[in-house]
Amino acid sequence: MEKHLFNLKFSAKQLEREAKKCEKSEKEEKNKLKKAIQKGNMEGAKIYAENAIRQKNQSLLFRRMSARVDAVSQRVQTAVTTQQVTKSMAGVVKGMEAAMKSMNLQKISEIMDRFETQFENLDVQAGVMENTMAATSTLTTPQNQVDSLMQEVADEAGLELNMDLPSAASNTVGQSTAASAEQDDLTSRLARLRQQ
């Protein structure tokens, strides 16, 4: 069980590294976008803006997957800990039975303290798992538009855009939304397959 736990944690870290690589690529594409706008190459600028958005969405996807894998590893960790606590509690119960037979009040008090400590530890671990699950279930991918990114980069560079932005961005927004919907559909189908 601990080997699986290690593999899950390792996978979550790998996904996080991939997300950081995508963020780096996104910055590079934004720099190319800025240069293309400075040169007046609007077609190139659109391509770089689309690439930047694709890298950002990919980064968010890797982060979401990393969070899900991390949540699973937390569940496995809780299962391992619960197993350990259960074994420990069995030992405490045996000790209590022996103490009750001898009616040694000091021994009974010590055993009860150990028993309460075990339950407090279990409560803390359950709380950590609940917080992790709540955090991972609220992740969503925001929809960005090519025209707003191009305008943002142009504003940062103090440049003037010479193009009709709404018509240029209409095609890429639909593609981004369709890709996101397709990804959500695949995720839900995978979840149904795992339940069978």
GROMACS elastic network, one bead per residue, 0.5 to 0.9 nm:
[ bonds ]
;  ai    aj funct       b0    kb
    1     4     6  0.52781   500
    1     5     6  0.63420   500
    1     6     6  0.88096   500
    1    76     6  0.79420   500
    1    80     6  0.74282   500
    2     6     6  0.61830   500
    2     7     6  0.86495   500
    2    76     6  0.86517   500
    2    77     6  0.83255   500
    2    80     6  0.79017   500
    3     6     6  0.51141   500
    3     7     6  0.62869   500
    3     8     6  0.87028   500
    4     7     6  0.50383   500
    4     8     6  0.61630   500
    4     9     6  0.86732   500
    4    73     6  0.84756   500
    4    76     6  0.83827   500
    5     8     6  0.51642   500
    5     9     6  0.63163   500
    5    10     6  0.86058   500
    5    72     6  0.89071   500
    5    73     6  0.57971   500
    5    74     6  0.85240   500
    5    76     6  0.64336   500
    5    77     6  0.68907   500
    6     9     6  0.52308   500
    6    10     6  0.60996   500
    6    11     6  0.86122   500
    6    73     6  0.83143   500
    7    10     6  0.50115   500
    7    11     6  0.60874   500
    7    12     6  0.86423   500
    7    73     6  0.88269   500
    8    11     6  0.51213   500
    8    12     6  0.62916   500
    8    13     6  0.87820   500
    8    69     6  0.63672   500
    8    70     6  0.70213   500
    8    72     6  0.76015   500
    8    73     6  0.56307   500
    9    12     6  0.51437   500
    9    13     6  0.63955   500
    9    14     6  0.87734   500
    9    69     6  0.75183   500
    9    70     6  0.63842   500
    9    73     6  0.63302   500
   10    13     6  0.51870   500
   10    14     6  0.62943   500
   10    15     6  0.87851   500
   11    14     6  0.50292   500
   11    15     6  0.62557   500
   11    16     6  0.86220   500
   11    66     6  0.75233   500
   11    69     6  0.72805   500
   11    70     6  0.84981   500
   12    15     6  0.52123   500
   12    16     6  0.62790   500
   12    17     6  0.87808   500
   12    63     6  0.87634   500
   12    65     6  0.77161   500
   12    67     6  0.71207   500
   12    68     6  0.82492   500
   12    69     6  0.56495   500
   12    70     6  0.57710   500
   12    73     6  0.88144   500
   13    17     6  0.62623   500
   13    18     6  0.87193   500
   13    66     6  0.71588   500
   13    70     6  0.87698   500
   14    17     6  0.50843   500
   14    18     6  0.63303   500
   14    19     6  0.87214   500
   14    66     6  0.80608   500
   15    18     6  0.50400   500
   15    19     6  0.62666   500
   15    20     6  0.87815   500
   15    62     6  0.55100   500
   15    63     6  0.67409   500
   15    65     6  0.70850   500
   15    66     6  0.53147   500
   16    19     6  0.50247   500
   16    20     6  0.64134   500
   16    21     6  0.88057   500
   16    59     6  0.86010   500
   16    62     6  0.65978   500
   16    63     6  0.59597   500
   16    65     6  0.87748   500
   16    66     6  0.60791   500
   16    67     6  0.88099   500
   17    20     6  0.51172   500
   17    21     6  0.63595   500
   17    22     6  0.87874   500
   17    62     6  0.87534   500
   18    21     6  0.50356   500
   18    22     6  0.63262   500
   18    23     6  0.87231   500
   18    58     6  0.89902   500
   18    59     6  0.72591   500
   18    62     6  0.66748   500
   18    63     6  0.85379   500
   19    22     6  0.51398   500
   19    23     6  0.63259   500
   19    24     6  0.87792   500
   19    55     6  0.89439   500
   19    56     6  0.86854   500
   19    58     6  0.72188   500
   19    60     6  0.69604   500
   19    61     6  0.78796   500
   19    62     6  0.52717   500
   19    63     6  0.60080   500
   19    66     6  0.89470   500
   20    24     6  0.62903   500
   20    25     6  0.86846   500
   20    59     6  0.69407   500
   21    24     6  0.50990   500
   21    25     6  0.62866   500
   21    26     6  0.86258   500
   21    59     6  0.78719   500
   22    26     6  0.60732   500
   22    27     6  0.87206   500
   22    54     6  0.89992   500
   22    55     6  0.52509   500
   22    56     6  0.66459   500
   22    57     6  0.87561   500
   22    58     6  0.66342   500
   22    59     6  0.51939   500
   22    60     6  0.89527   500
   22    62     6  0.89076   500
   23    27     6  0.64043   500
   23    28     6  0.87617   500
   23    52     6  0.88293   500
   23    55     6  0.66878   500
   23    56     6  0.62827   500
   23    58     6  0.87315   500
   23    59     6  0.61853   500
   24    27     6  0.52316   500
   24    28     6  0.64090   500
   24    29     6  0.87813   500
   24    55     6  0.87063   500
   25    28     6  0.50055   500
   25    29     6  0.61785   500
   25    30     6  0.86160   500
   25    51     6  0.87714   500
   25    52     6  0.73708   500
   25    55     6  0.65259   500
   25    56     6  0.86097   500
   26    29     6  0.51245   500
   26    30     6  0.62402   500
   26    31     6  0.87383   500
   26    51     6  0.73449   500
   26    53     6  0.72415   500
   26    54     6  0.80679   500
   26    55     6  0.52697   500
   26    56     6  0.61024   500
   26    59     6  0.89203   500
   27    30     6  0.50279   500
   27    31     6  0.62990   500
   27    32     6  0.87337   500
   27    52     6  0.72654   500
   28    31     6  0.51175   500
   28    32     6  0.63535   500
   28    33     6  0.86012   500
   28    52     6  0.80160   500
   29    32     6  0.50049   500
   29    33     6  0.60527   500
   29    34     6  0.86280   500
   29    48     6  0.54431   500
   29    49     6  0.70145   500
   29    50     6  0.88468   500
   29    51     6  0.64531   500
   29    52     6  0.51989   500
   29    53     6  0.89756   500
   29    55     6  0.86556   500
   30    34     6  0.61819   500
   30    35     6  0.86990   500
   30    48     6  0.68165   500
   30    49     6  0.67798   500
   30    51     6  0.86787   500
   30    52     6  0.61650   500
   30   149     6  0.86425   500
   30   150     6  0.86732   500
   30   153     6  0.72936   500
   31    34     6  0.50932   500
   31    35     6  0.63831   500
   31    36     6  0.86667   500
   31    48     6  0.87345   500
   31   153     6  0.85531   500
   32    35     6  0.51342   500
   32    36     6  0.61234   500
   32    37     6  0.86406   500
   32    44     6  0.87332   500
   32    45     6  0.76416   500
   32    48     6  0.64199   500
   32    49     6  0.87805   500
   33    36     6  0.50865   500
   33    37     6  0.62125   500
   33    38     6  0.86330   500
   33    44     6  0.74518   500
   33    46     6  0.76988   500
   33    47     6  0.81383   500
   33    48     6  0.51552   500
   33    49     6  0.61809   500
   33    52     6  0.86247   500
   33   150     6  0.74020   500
   33   153     6  0.75406   500
   33   154     6  0.88229   500
   34    37     6  0.51933   500
   34    38     6  0.62454   500
   34    39     6  0.87574   500
   34    45     6  0.75377   500
   34    48     6  0.89425   500
   34   150     6  0.80733   500
   34   153     6  0.60331   500
   34   154     6  0.66116   500
   34   156     6  0.89099   500
   34   157     6  0.71632   500
   34   159     6  0.89421   500
   35    38     6  0.50061   500
   35    39     6  0.62616   500
   35    40     6  0.86017   500
   35    41     6  0.85899   500
   35    45     6  0.82060   500
   36    39     6  0.51265   500
   36    40     6  0.61219   500
   36    41     6  0.50162   500
   36    42     6  0.68125   500
   36    43     6  0.85345   500
   36    44     6  0.61341   500
   36    45     6  0.52166   500
   36    48     6  0.83461   500
   37    41     6  0.58265   500
   37    42     6  0.63024   500
   37    44     6  0.83266   500
   37    45     6  0.60219   500
   37   150     6  0.82659   500
   37   153     6  0.86398   500
   37   154     6  0.69834   500
   37   159     6  0.75674   500
   37   160     6  0.83734   500
   37   161     6  0.72738   500
   38    41     6  0.76863   500
   38   154     6  0.82936   500
   38   157     6  0.84268   500
   38   159     6  0.68928   500
   38   160     6  0.86749   500
   39    42     6  0.85547   500
   40    43     6  0.89324   500
   40    44     6  0.90000   500
   40    45     6  0.84712   500
   40   161     6  0.83216   500
   40   162     6  0.79905   500
   41    44     6  0.54524   500
   41    45     6  0.61355   500
   41    46     6  0.88359   500
   42    46     6  0.61596   500
   42    47     6  0.86855   500
   42   161     6  0.85783   500
   42   162     6  0.81671   500
   42   163     6  0.75810   500
   43    46     6  0.52144   500
   43    47     6  0.64963   500
   43    48     6  0.88169   500
   44    47     6  0.51201   500
   44    48     6  0.62233   500
   44    49     6  0.85608   500
   45    48     6  0.51177   500
   45    49     6  0.60310   500
   45    50     6  0.85586   500
   45   150     6  0.74798   500
   46    49     6  0.50420   500
   46    50     6  0.61356   500
   46    51     6  0.85648   500
   46   146     6  0.70377   500
   46   147     6  0.82210   500
   46   150     6  0.77088   500
   46   168     6  0.79859   500
   46   169     6  0.84231   500
   47    50     6  0.51312   500
   47    51     6  0.61574   500
   47    52     6  0.86156   500
   48    52     6  0.60930   500
   48    53     6  0.86046   500
   49    52     6  0.50691   500
   49    53     6  0.62237   500
   49    54     6  0.85637   500
   49   145     6  0.88567   500
   49   146     6  0.56686   500
   49   147     6  0.81681   500
   49   149     6  0.66963   500
   49   150     6  0.64574   500
   50    53     6  0.51279   500
   50    54     6  0.60657   500
   50    55     6  0.85953   500
   50   145     6  0.86463   500
   50   146     6  0.61864   500
   50   172     6  0.72762   500
   51    55     6  0.61202   500
   51    56     6  0.85619   500
   52    55     6  0.51451   500
   52    56     6  0.61877   500
   52    57     6  0.86719   500
   52   146     6  0.89272   500
   52   149     6  0.88461   500
   53    56     6  0.50158   500
   53    57     6  0.61574   500
   53    58     6  0.84997   500
   53   144     6  0.69075   500
   53   145     6  0.79279   500
   53   146     6  0.73588   500
   53   149     6  0.83846   500
   53   176     6  0.86906   500
   54    57     6  0.51564   500
   54    58     6  0.60719   500
   54    59     6  0.85557   500
   54   176     6  0.81001   500
   55    59     6  0.60709   500
   55    60     6  0.86309   500
   56    59     6  0.50436   500
   56    60     6  0.62818   500
   56    61     6  0.86152   500
   57    60     6  0.50673   500
   57    61     6  0.61304   500
   57    62     6  0.86822   500
   57   141     6  0.69553   500
   57   142     6  0.82303   500
   57   143     6  0.85140   500
   57   144     6  0.89816   500
   57   176     6  0.87954   500
   57   180     6  0.88191   500
   58    62     6  0.62140   500
   58    63     6  0.85930   500
   59    62     6  0.51719   500
   59    63     6  0.62009   500
   59    64     6  0.86302   500
   60    63     6  0.50213   500
   60    64     6  0.60960   500
   60    65     6  0.85970   500
   60   139     6  0.88931   500
   60   140     6  0.82291   500
   60   141     6  0.64238   500
   60   142     6  0.89959   500
   61    64     6  0.50933   500
   61    65     6  0.62083   500
   61    66     6  0.85141   500
   61   140     6  0.89815   500
   61   141     6  0.76239   500
   62    65     6  0.51035   500
   62    66     6  0.59989   500
   62    67     6  0.85571   500
   63    67     6  0.61143   500
   63    68     6  0.86106   500
   64    67     6  0.51175   500
   64    68     6  0.62740   500
   64    69     6  0.87177   500
   64   136     6  0.73141   500
   64   139     6  0.65780   500
   64   140     6  0.80076   500
   64   141     6  0.88312   500
   65    68     6  0.50484   500
   65    69     6  0.61673   500
   65    70     6  0.84579   500
   66    69     6  0.51727   500
   66    70     6  0.60213   500
   66    71     6  0.85305   500
   67    71     6  0.60827   500
   67    72     6  0.86817   500
   67   132     6  0.85123   500
   67   133     6  0.88459   500
   67   135     6  0.84281   500
   67   136     6  0.56474   500
   67   137     6  0.88553   500
   67   139     6  0.88275   500
   68    72     6  0.63396   500
   68    73     6  0.86790   500
   68   133     6  0.83145   500
   68   136     6  0.63193   500
   68   137     6  0.82600   500
   69    72     6  0.50817   500
   69    73     6  0.62389   500
   69    74     6  0.86612   500
   70    74     6  0.62156   500
   70    75     6  0.87071   500
   70   132     6  0.82936   500
   70   136     6  0.88256   500
   71    74     6  0.50279   500
   71    75     6  0.63775   500
   71    76     6  0.87754   500
   71   129     6  0.75010   500
   71   132     6  0.61429   500
   71   133     6  0.59182   500
   71   136     6  0.71888   500
   72    75     6  0.50126   500
   72    76     6  0.62879   500
   72    77     6  0.85529   500
   72   133     6  0.88328   500
   73    76     6  0.50034   500
   73    77     6  0.60215   500
   73    78     6  0.85177   500
   74    78     6  0.60886   500
   74    79     6  0.85654   500
   74   128     6  0.83300   500
   74   129     6  0.59510   500
   74   132     6  0.77330   500
   74   133     6  0.87325   500
   75    78     6  0.50354   500
   75    79     6  0.62041   500
   75    80     6  0.86773   500
   75   129     6  0.66827   500
   76    80     6  0.62030   500
   76    81     6  0.85563   500
   77    80     6  0.51348   500
   77    81     6  0.61122   500
   77    82     6  0.84690   500
   77   125     6  0.89106   500
   77   129     6  0.89792   500
   78    81     6  0.50229   500
   78    82     6  0.58834   500
   78    83     6  0.84216   500
   78   122     6  0.85198   500
   78   125     6  0.66132   500
   78   126     6  0.70579   500
   78   129     6  0.73719   500
   79    82     6  0.50499   500
   79    83     6  0.61093   500
   79    84     6  0.86462   500
   80    83     6  0.51250   500
   80    84     6  0.63465   500
   80    85     6  0.87149   500
   81    84     6  0.50058   500
   81    85     6  0.60818   500
   81    86     6  0.84799   500
   81   122     6  0.78310   500
   81   125     6  0.82188   500
   82    86     6  0.59761   500
   82    87     6  0.86006   500
   82   122     6  0.70442   500
   83    86     6  0.51155   500
   83    87     6  0.63870   500
   83    88     6  0.86751   500
   84    87     6  0.52380   500
   84    88     6  0.62025   500
   84    89     6  0.85972   500
   85    89     6  0.59378   500
   85    90     6  0.85166   500
   85   118     6  0.65552   500
   85   119     6  0.82741   500
   85   121     6  0.86723   500
   85   122     6  0.74979   500
   86    89     6  0.50436   500
   86    90     6  0.62209   500
   86    91     6  0.87673   500
   87    90     6  0.51596   500
   87    91     6  0.65461   500
   87    92     6  0.88474   500
   88    91     6  0.51646   500
   88    92     6  0.63488   500
   88    93     6  0.87913   500
   88   115     6  0.87909   500
   88   118     6  0.79943   500
   89    93     6  0.61260   500
   89    94     6  0.86112   500
   89   114     6  0.88660   500
   89   115     6  0.67501   500
   89   118     6  0.74412   500
   90    93     6  0.51524   500
   90    94     6  0.63557   500
   90    95     6  0.86684   500
   91    94     6  0.51751   500
   91    95     6  0.62234   500
   91    96     6  0.86283   500
   92    96     6  0.60890   500
   92    97     6  0.86511   500
   92   111     6  0.63743   500
   92   112     6  0.82414   500
   92   114     6  0.75083   500
   92   115     6  0.66001   500
   93    97     6  0.62287   500
   93    98     6  0.86854   500
   93   111     6  0.83626   500
   93   115     6  0.84778   500
   94    97     6  0.51229   500
   94    98     6  0.63704   500
   94    99     6  0.86547   500
   95    98     6  0.51277   500
   95    99     6  0.61131   500
   95   100     6  0.85480   500
   95   107     6  0.87274   500
   95   108     6  0.84367   500
   95   111     6  0.70471   500
   96   100     6  0.59439   500
   96   101     6  0.85119   500
   96   107     6  0.81489   500
   96   108     6  0.62805   500
   96   111     6  0.63714   500
   96   112     6  0.79872   500
   97   100     6  0.51183   500
   97   101     6  0.62876   500
   97   102     6  0.88615   500
   98   101     6  0.52341   500
   98   102     6  0.65855   500
   98   103     6  0.84691   500
   99   102     6  0.52301   500
   99   103     6  0.56633   500
   99   104     6  0.57849   500
   99   105     6  0.77910   500
   99   106     6  0.89620   500
   99   107     6  0.60801   500
   99   108     6  0.57598   500
   99   111     6  0.85261   500
  100   104     6  0.69594   500
  100   105     6  0.83098   500
  100   107     6  0.88216   500
  100   108     6  0.70442   500
  101   104     6  0.82043   500
  102   105     6  0.88368   500
  103   106     6  0.88945   500
  103   107     6  0.83096   500
  103   108     6  0.76456   500
  104   107     6  0.54244   500
  104   108     6  0.63091   500
  104   109     6  0.87888   500
  105   109     6  0.60850   500
  105   110     6  0.86427   500
  106   109     6  0.51182   500
  106   110     6  0.62992   500
  106   111     6  0.87135   500
  107   110     6  0.51523   500
  107   111     6  0.62254   500
  107   112     6  0.86399   500
  108   111     6  0.51810   500
  108   112     6  0.61651   500
  108   113     6  0.86688   500
  109   112     6  0.51553   500
  109   113     6  0.62442   500
  109   114     6  0.87744   500
  110   113     6  0.51475   500
  110   114     6  0.63869   500
  110   115     6  0.86922   500
  111   114     6  0.51263   500
  111   115     6  0.61584   500
  111   116     6  0.87342   500
  112   116     6  0.62119   500
  112   117     6  0.85969   500
  113   116     6  0.52198   500
  113   117     6  0.62190   500
  113   118     6  0.87434   500
  114   117     6  0.50682   500
  114   118     6  0.63128   500
  114   119     6  0.88411   500
  115   118     6  0.52569   500
  115   119     6  0.65456   500
  115   120     6  0.88697   500
  116   119     6  0.51225   500
  116   120     6  0.62002   500
  116   121     6  0.86836   500
  117   120     6  0.50736   500
  117   121     6  0.62401   500
  117   122     6  0.86516   500
  118   121     6  0.52118   500
  118   122     6  0.63069   500
  118   123     6  0.87873   500
  119   122     6  0.50126   500
  119   123     6  0.62219   500
  119   124     6  0.87386   500
  120   123     6  0.50835   500
  120   124     6  0.63166   500
  120   125     6  0.87594   500
  121   124     6  0.52117   500
  121   125     6  0.63297   500
  121   126     6  0.86669   500
  122   125     6  0.52296   500
  122   126     6  0.61534   500
  122   127     6  0.86143   500
  123   126     6  0.51259   500
  123   127     6  0.61367   500
  123   128     6  0.87268   500
  124   127     6  0.51053   500
  124   128     6  0.63440   500
  124   129     6  0.87956   500
  125   128     6  0.51440   500
  125   129     6  0.63324   500
  125   130     6  0.87323   500
  126   129     6  0.51519   500
  126   130     6  0.62434   500
  126   131     6  0.87224   500
  127   130     6  0.51267   500
  127   131     6  0.62195   500
  127   132     6  0.86322   500
  128   131     6  0.52062   500
  128   132     6  0.62137   500
  128   133     6  0.86876   500
  129   132     6  0.51266   500
  129   133     6  0.61967   500
  129   134     6  0.86315   500
  130   133     6  0.51628   500
  130   134     6  0.61394   500
  130   135     6  0.86352   500
  131   134     6  0.51312   500
  131   135     6  0.62014   500
  131   136     6  0.87521   500
  132   135     6  0.51963   500
  132   136     6  0.63058   500
  132   137     6  0.87252   500
  133   136     6  0.52647   500
  133   137     6  0.61705   500
  133   138     6  0.89463   500
  134   137     6  0.54292   500
  134   138     6  0.67763   500
  135   138     6  0.58034   500
  135   139     6  0.73576   500
  136   139     6  0.58349   500
  137   140     6  0.86137   500
  141   180     6  0.80763   500
  143   173     6  0.78280   500
  143   176     6  0.73090   500
  143   177     6  0.71505   500
  143   180     6  0.87973   500
  144   147     6  0.88598   500
  144   148     6  0.76000   500
  144   149     6  0.76492   500
  144   173     6  0.74973   500
  144   176     6  0.82747   500
  145   148     6  0.55378   500
  145   149     6  0.64999   500
  145   150     6  0.87805   500
  145   169     6  0.65570   500
  145   170     6  0.84677   500
  145   172     6  0.74880   500
  145   173     6  0.58844   500
  145   176     6  0.87157   500
  146   149     6  0.52624   500
  146   150     6  0.61509   500
  146   151     6  0.86049   500
  146   165     6  0.85185   500
  146   168     6  0.80853   500
  146   169     6  0.54800   500
  146   170     6  0.86812   500
  146   172     6  0.70130   500
  146   173     6  0.74174   500
  147   150     6  0.50897   500
  147   151     6  0.60780   500
  147   152     6  0.85280   500
  147   165     6  0.53544   500
  147   166     6  0.67811   500
  147   167     6  0.89996   500
  147   168     6  0.71283   500
  147   169     6  0.54812   500
  147   170     6  0.88917   500
  148   151     6  0.50085   500
  148   152     6  0.60272   500
  148   153     6  0.86315   500
  148   165     6  0.82621   500
  148   169     6  0.87188   500
  149   153     6  0.61911   500
  149   154     6  0.84630   500
  150   153     6  0.52546   500
  150   154     6  0.60544   500
  150   155     6  0.85370   500
  150   161     6  0.83098   500
  150   165     6  0.87293   500
  151   154     6  0.50139   500
  151   155     6  0.60010   500
  151   156     6  0.85573   500
  151   160     6  0.86678   500
  151   161     6  0.72085   500
  151   165     6  0.85644   500
  152   155     6  0.51190   500
  152   156     6  0.61994   500
  152   157     6  0.86742   500
  153   156     6  0.50919   500
  153   157     6  0.62421   500
  153   158     6  0.85004   500
  153   159     6  0.84729   500
  154   157     6  0.51478   500
  154   158     6  0.59459   500
  154   160     6  0.65339   500
  154   161     6  0.68217   500
  155   159     6  0.60499   500
  155   160     6  0.76609   500
  155   161     6  0.89831   500
  156   159     6  0.77884   500
  161   164     6  0.86307   500
  161   165     6  0.86647   500
  162   165     6  0.88339   500
  163   168     6  0.81527   500
  164   167     6  0.61540   500
  164   168     6  0.65350   500
  165   168     6  0.51558   500
  165   169     6  0.62472   500
  165   170     6  0.87617   500
  166   169     6  0.54299   500
  166   170     6  0.62989   500
  167   170     6  0.54432   500
  167   171     6  0.79696   500
  168   171     6  0.71186   500
  168   172     6  0.81822   500
  169   172     6  0.55889   500
  169   173     6  0.62981   500
  169   174     6  0.89439   500
  170   173     6  0.55616   500
  170   174     6  0.67320   500
  171   174     6  0.55271   500
  171   175     6  0.65134   500
  171   176     6  0.89079   500
  172   176     6  0.61151   500
  172   177     6  0.85730   500
  173   176     6  0.51328   500
  173   177     6  0.61678   500
  173   178     6  0.85186   500
  174   177     6  0.51156   500
  174   178     6  0.59893   500
  174   179     6  0.84985   500
  175   178     6  0.50535   500
  175   179     6  0.60547   500
  175   180     6  0.85456   500
  176   179     6  0.51513   500
  176   180     6  0.61949   500
  176   181     6  0.86408   500
  177   180     6  0.50972   500
  177   181     6  0.61272   500
  177   182     6  0.85294   500
  178   181     6  0.50734   500
  178   182     6  0.60390   500
  178   183     6  0.85443   500
  179   182     6  0.50586   500
  179   183     6  0.61406   500
  179   184     6  0.86687   500
  180   183     6  0.50773   500
  180   184     6  0.62328   500
  180   185     6  0.86155   500
  181   184     6  0.51133   500
  181   185     6  0.61571   500
  181   186     6  0.86636   500
  182   185     6  0.50377   500
  182   186     6  0.62149   500
  182   187     6  0.86336   500
  183   186     6  0.51001   500
  183   187     6  0.61623   500
  183   188     6  0.86970   500
  184   187     6  0.50559   500
  184   188     6  0.62353   500
  184   189     6  0.86346   500
  185   188     6  0.52585   500
  185   189     6  0.61983   500
  185   190     6  0.86320   500
  186   189     6  0.51010   500
  186   190     6  0.61121   500
  186   191     6  0.86101   500
  187   190     6  0.51537   500
  187   191     6  0.62580   500
  187   192     6  0.87939   500
  188   191     6  0.50504   500
  188   192     6  0.63220   500
  188   193     6  0.87431   500
  189   192     6  0.51289   500
  189   193     6  0.62761   500
  189   194     6  0.87396   500
  190   193     6  0.51038   500
  190   194     6  0.62883   500
  190   195     6  0.87893   500
  191   194     6  0.52049   500
  191   195     6  0.64397   500
  192   195     6  0.52008   500
  192   196     6  0.66461   500
  193   196     6  0.54052   500
